[in-house]
Amino acid sequence: MSWKNLSEFVHHLESRNELIRVRSYTDPVLEIAEITDRFSKLPEGGKAILFENTGSDFPVLTNMMGSDTRIAMALGVSSLDEISENISDLFSGLMSPKSGWKEKLSMIPLLGRMQAWFPRSFSGKAPCQEVIMNTPDLRKLPVMQCWPFDGGRFITLPMVHTKDPVTGVRNVGMYRMQVLGPDLTGMHWHRHKTGARHFESYKALHRIMPVAVTLGGDPACIYAATAPMPENLDEYLLAGFLRKKPVEMVKCLTQDLEVPAFSEFVIEGYVDPSEPLVWEGPFGDHTGFYSAADWYPAFHVTCITHRSGAVWPATLVGIPPQEDAYMAKATEKIFSMPIRYMMQPELRGLHMPVCGTAHNLALVSIEKSYPGQGIKTIQSLWGAGQMMMNKIMLVADASVNLYDYRSIVRNALQKLVFPRDLIFSRGPLDILDHASPSFSFGSKLGIDMTRRFPEEECGEACSLQIPGNLSPSDFKQALPAVSEICLDWFKEGLPIVSVSLKEEMQASYAEWVGICNSNPAFSAVRVWIWLDEPVNIYDPWQVAWMALSNTDPSRDISIYEQPGSGGVIHINAFSKAGISGRDWPNVAVMSEKISHQVDTRWSELFPQIPWIPSPSDKTRQLHHSGEAMVKKPE
């Protein structure tokens, strides 16, 4: 099933009780974001929300793909597994050997179906050009400000169309856009992205770069713009495959580019590489932290068109889970099959837990058939497209359930010997990784948890022991600097301790680690996680999220070899503000004023829905100061 436009998709969501309409006025500055955050963090992703009164001519749709059910609806399937099966069938048909002419002829229907997925030209007046703003003015659009210390209002679901100036090959990417004036935005394309490469090509040729930004249309097109497609492969081919029909394209009015004819909005313009860059950001990002302001190209708007009755689509990112977590699930299902067929035939599963915010943690399962295959998989995936930005990767056997986190941790602590089974490396990282000593470059950790072949056995095997009668007072007696200590992991049969320290005591971290390693009473503890005092160390999700976010593996993971136990690791997940060599980001949380404002208006906004507390109430203590970044001392 495919969708012509967002209005059609909205009606479908409503018919399936997957949408809430908000008829009272809601402010695009912070208020819509606060409401969206409350629903998106409900079990199973809550509901999609249509804000009908935004102070503009357009309603705002948020959280439209923020559940397993809605992302499947958006992509026209009953479940994401259906997409995996379709892709598996496709690659099996394309790549299986053909021994005779009859088998080769059997490919014709498949190739015919593939031909039908390619984008095609729309005939007649395109719906996306029904209304033309004679004088383009971005202030007429209900653009959101998501978090209190954002640099301003940001377009958060833009499909940015560019093309290579030499080959003419199109690229569609999703890069946030800060509104800087009525006809000016920043263009936040990361250095690893195709849009940035196109920009550099235009710069080398001393040419102005045409750009077209679309919003909305078929949700399959929105998803395709986020997908990690191989370079020079059209995103609208993926959209055509997902919707089982081609995306119809129309020429822009002022730029030499084509865009989907059924888009809700089209913002046409250009980037002039000869111009000075503009200051863009900060922005509360999908990591849950603010990304720093920086210099980016300026996008000049030459024309805005939209569909009659257009719906403005927006997404909220911040402390997970948010809508992007469910879109990432689709990416896991869609792209694990091509990786398996084209470069990793042993691959059986790929999962990126929400606490790892896409790039911090990847769990992989393989069918292992020779020694060293786990290590080979890690190193190979670190060289595969967007997987190059992964920071920590764990590889397990095909029998392991990658979604059973406690079982994975238990198996790891039973099997792994530190440092034998840990692979430290260096390479590119996502630019949002704030823990790396250098911008977009740092260390990586691979964990090989696969079964051992005889050739791989070396050193003493470990044995999982659970500390006996240890209590918090035992730890505090030996470690008086500890603010809080969590031993809840012991109840799960896991020898893990999470502790919090006040900032002024963290300078003596090495001393505390030495005490832990030398104290016989703690010999059975295999993992120590050290966190800042405000972190809720009794919340496993928050501990995992903060530890993954604040850790550079080579710098912050120390290993103590302990014969018979498999070794001990200490994870330094403190804030590195002032000592990392970089500005350190604050956690993105809503202000108490806005949270209280929504609380006060709840019965007016949602007369039939019980009150939902603000998620920021649980994390506001993690925000260190009244700004986006914690500055380095002068």
C-alpha positions, -999 to +999 in steps of 0.1 A: +000+000+000+012+035-008+000+070+003-005+099-019+000+126+007+000+131+045-037+139+047-044+104+033-020+089+058-035+110+086-070+097+078-058+061+078-040+066+112-072+080+127-093+052+113-070+027+132-071+047+164-034+057+160-039+095+159-049+122+184-062+156+172-054+187+193-078+215+184-067+241+210-039+265+201-005+249+207+027+269+202+053+256+178+079+271+201+086+244+227+049+235+235+044+211+206+077+195+214+068+190+251+035+174+242+051+152+216+078+140+240+052+129+265+034+107+239+064+094+222+079+079+254+047+060+262+048+022+259+048+012+222+053+048+212+020+064+221+000+080+193+006+103+163-005+138+171-021+163+147-019+199+161-047+217+142-043+252+156-006+263+153-010+301+147-004+295+110-024+282+081-011+247+085-015+219+110+015+201+124+019+163+124+043+147+149+052+111+159+036+097+128+061+068+125+068+066+162+057+030+169+062-005+154+026-003+141+028+031+125+062+026+109+048-005+093+017+014+082+039+042+068+059+016+047+027-002+035+033-035+053+017-054+081+051-058+099+087-049+092+095-086+089+075-085+057+100-060+042+129-083+053+113-112+035+107-092+004+143-080+003+156-115+009+135-128-020+147-100-042+184-106-035+180-144-037+165-140-072+191-116-084+222-133-070+215-170-072+235-187-101+216-193-133+227-225-150+206-224-181+186-202-205+153-211-188+165-200-154+179-168-170+145-161-187+128-165-153+146-133-143+125-112-168+094-108-145+116-098-116+135-073-137+102-060-150+090-054-114+123-036-106+118-013-136+085-003-122+101+010-090+122+037-107+109+072-103+090+087-133+077+121-145+044+134-134+021+147-161+000+178-155+000+203-127+016+188-097-003+189-063+029+202-046+027+233-067-010+241-063-002+271-041+028+293-048+041+319-023+049+349-045+072+362-019+087+332+000+085+336+038+095+308+061+079+327+090+045+316+076+053+280+082+048+263+117+085+256+122+092+242+157+117+251+183+122+218+202+144+225+232+150+256+254+186+262+243+182+254+206+196+282+184+161+289+171+134+272+150+144+241+130+129+223+101+133+187+114+119+165+086+134+181+054+141+159+024+171+178+009+176+173-029+209+179-045+227+165-075+263+158-084+275+187-107+295+163-129+274+131-131+240+147-125+232+119-100+206+129-075+209+125-037+181+130-011+193+134+025+178+146+057+197+175+073+181+197+099+176+234+088+176+263+112+155+292+100+177+323+101+154+347+082+123+348+060+142+334+031+174+320+047+183+288+066+215+270+076+222+238+057+235+213+083+250+185+062+277+165+080+311+160+065+304+123+059+272+129+039+267+130+002+252+165+003+284+178+018+304+161-010+282+177-036+288+211-019+325+206-022+322+197-058+303+229-066+328+248-046+357+234-067+339+243-099+330+279-086+293+272-093+262+280-073+245+248-061+207+243-067+189+228-037+152+217-033+137+208+000+105+188+003+084+180+033+058+153+035+041+133+008+042+095+010+059+085+044+079+060+024+097+089+007+104+105+041+119+073+054+140+068+022+157+102+028+169+089+062+181+056+049+219+048+046+217+042+009+249+035-011+262+066-029+248+070-064+218+048-057+186+069-059+166+071-026+134+071-047+143+037-060+141+025-024+108+044-019+095+028-051+104-007-038+087+000-005+055+014-019+055-010-049+049+018-073+071+046-087+075+080-071+062+106-095+085+135-099+080+171-112+104+199-122+109+227-097+098+262-106+131+280-100+158+253-097+170+226-121+159+198-099+130+173-096+109+166-065+080+143-056+049+157-071+027+148-041+049+165-015+032+187+010+057+216+007+086+224-016+112+249-006+134+258-036+167+277-034+204+276-037+237+275-018+265+297-029+298+281-020+317+314-024+297+330+004+308+330+041+293+302+062+266+310+087+265+302+125+240+274+130+229+257+162+230+246+189+203+219+187+189+193+210+198+162+190+188+125+188+216+116+212+197+133+240+224+160+242+228+193+225+250+194+194+273+224+193+268+254+171+291+256+142+296+272+108+275+258+079+265+269+044+236+293+039+205+282+020+187+310+001+151+304-006+138+313-041+104+298-040+079+280-017+050+260-030+026+237-012-003+214-017-038+228-010-047+216+025-010+208+032+000+192+065+034+203+080+054+172+091+078+175+120+098+151+142+112+155+177+146+142+186+161+142+221+166+117+249+154+084+235+131+068+228+117+091+201+102+086+167+136+081+151+141+049+172+113+032+153+126+044+120+160+029+130+142-004+135+131-003+098+167+004+088+179-026+107+154-048+089+159-033+054+197-030+053+208-061+071+198-082+041+219-064+015+249-065+039+244-102+043+240-109+005+267-086-007+295-086+019+287-106+051+271-139+042+275-151+078+253-122+091+221-133+108+210-103+129+217-066+134+203-045+162+211-010+174+196-006+209+179+026+216+202+035+245+231+036+219+214+063+199+221+045+166+259+049+164+272+041+199+262+004+201+255-023+175+247-059+184+254-084+156+248-122+153+266-145+128+267-181+118+303-188+127+322-215+108+359-207+112+383-192+138+386-154+138+352-149+120+338-127+148+368-104+146+366-104+108+329-094+110+336-065+134+364-051+112+345-056+080+313-038+093+335-009+105+343-003+069+307-006+056+290+026+047+274+043+077+285+015+100+319+031+099+306+055+125+298+028+150+317+031+183+310-002+201+301-035+184+294-068+200+293-100+178+275-131+191+264-165+177+233-168+156+215-185+184+217-154+206+185-132+209+199-097+202+169-082+220+174-100+253+199-076+268+202-093+302+209-126+286+236-110+264+253-094+293+252-127+313+266-146+284+293-120+278+304-122+315+305-160+314+325-162+281+347-132+278+382-129+290+395-093+293+414-081+274+417-111+251+382-108+236+382-070+232+394-054+200+403-017+203+407+003+172+404+039+159+384+054+130+357+078+120+328+085+144+295+103+141+301+140+146+276+139+174+299+116+194+309+142+221+331+118+241+358+113+214+390+134+220+388+147+184+358+158+164+343+129+144+374+107+151+382+085+180+385+050+194+362+020+188+356-012+208+348-046+193+336-074+216+338-110+202+313-131+221+311-159+196+319-195+205+356-204+205+373-228+181+403-247+193+426-224+174+412-194+193+415-207+228+443-191+248+447-181+284+426-191+313+388-193+310+367-172+333+340-183+357+310-162+366+308-156+403+282-136+422+294-116+452+280-132+483+270-110+512+282-077+500+261-047+509+263-010+500+279-003+534+308-026+525+315-005+494+311+028+512+335+017+539+362+010+513+351+039+490+340+068+512+339+091+482+310+072+466+277+091+467+255+062+457+261+025+448+237+002+430+239-036+436+207-044+419+226-062+392+235-089+417+198-098+419+200-106+382+230-128+387+253-103+372+286-091+389+282-055+379+283-024+401+273+011+392+285+039+414+282+077+414+308+102+425+305+139+432+324+160+407+350+172+432+359+136+441+365+125+405+400+138+403+409+108+426+392+083+402+425+063+396+429+059+434+394+046+438+399+021+409+431+009+426+412+003+459+385-017+441+411-039+423+431-046+454+403-053+478+397-091+480+360-085+490+354-071+455+372-098+435+340-113+420+329-079+406+337-079+369+323-046+357+324-012+374+305+017+359+314+051+373+289+079+368+282+115+378+262+121+410+230+133+392+227+101+372+200+077+385+223+047+389+192+025+398+178+030+363+196+005+339+185+023+308+198+057+320+231+041+331+235+024+297+227+056+278+250+078+298+278+052+298+277+048+261+274+085+254+302+097+277+328+070+269+357+070+245+367+033+247+405+037+247+405+066+271+377+056+294+378+018+297+405+004+319+412-034+322+426-052+353+437-087+345+426-111+372+434-148+367+405-171+371+378-144+368+384-134+332+395-099+342+378-067+355+368-036+335+362-001+348+341+023+327+347+060+333+314+075+322+318+109+340+313+141+322+346+152+307+337+189+307+369+209+310+392+179+305+383+164+272+397+192+251+363+199+236+331+217+248+309+192+265+272+191+257+243+194+281+214+170+282+184+184+263+155+187+287+124+209+287+122+239+310+101+236+341+081+266+329+069+249+297+063+215+314+042+233+340+024+252+313+014+219+295+004+204+329-019+234+335-035+231+301-038+193+299-076+190+305-081+217+278-058+200+253-068+164+260-102+163+277-105+125+272-069+114+280-054+110+315-026+133+324+009+121+312+038+135+332+068+152+315+097+129+307+120+158+316+110+155+352+131+123+354+162+138+337+162+175+344+188+170+371+212+159+344+213+194+329+243+211+344+238+248+336+215+272+318+231+268+284+235+242+256+272+235+262+293+232+293+322+255+285+359+246+291+376+266+318+396+295+304 
